Amino acid sequence: MVGTVKQVGENRFREGFGRFYEDFEVGHIYEHRPNRTITQTENIWFTLLTMNTHPMHFDEEYAKHSEFGRCIIASPFTLSVLVGMSVTDVSQRAIANLGWSEIRMTHPLFAGDTLSGETEVLAKRESASRSNAGVVTVKTRGFNQNGVVVCEFERTALIARRGYDVEEKAGY
């Protein structure tokens, strides 16, 4: 479970992260923390790293003539931050991400906006091929500081069951 603490020796404790397959319940919504204020510097770095050459992300003069009047955050960056925000709650115990779908960029995100996220559990089922895991499908939504949805997507992951041997081997 998220945020659990396990005693691993005398006067010694280890923080645990992530949910096992058994911990997911359809209909539960996880609010991700901390929120994240996005900067233009990060946006420019992301566009450079990913070779995104669209000037809407890094050329203020170009962007001020657009319908937004300023640069917008690159949508794959918004998506990436939201996925990262959801890891502790959703996929810290994943064996594999199986896919993303229904990705929607519903409102632009701008430098200086603060992104928050939440994830709803849509479905779960036991894996047909792996007794040590189950398949969980979730929907993640990202909001700006005004509560406006800026991005949403569905994601399916193969999540380890409690007691999966990698946990013990890795010292978790």
Buried (B, 14 or more C-beta within 10 A) or exposed (E): EEEEEEEEEEEEEEEBBBBBBBBBEEEEEBEBEEEBEBEBEBBBEBBEEEEBEEBBBBEEEEBEEEEEEBBBBBBBBBBEBBBEBBBBBBBBBBBEEEEBEEBEBEBBBBBEBBBBBBBBBBEBEEBEEBEBBBBBBBBBBBBBEEEEEBBBBBBBBBBBBEEBEEBEEEEB
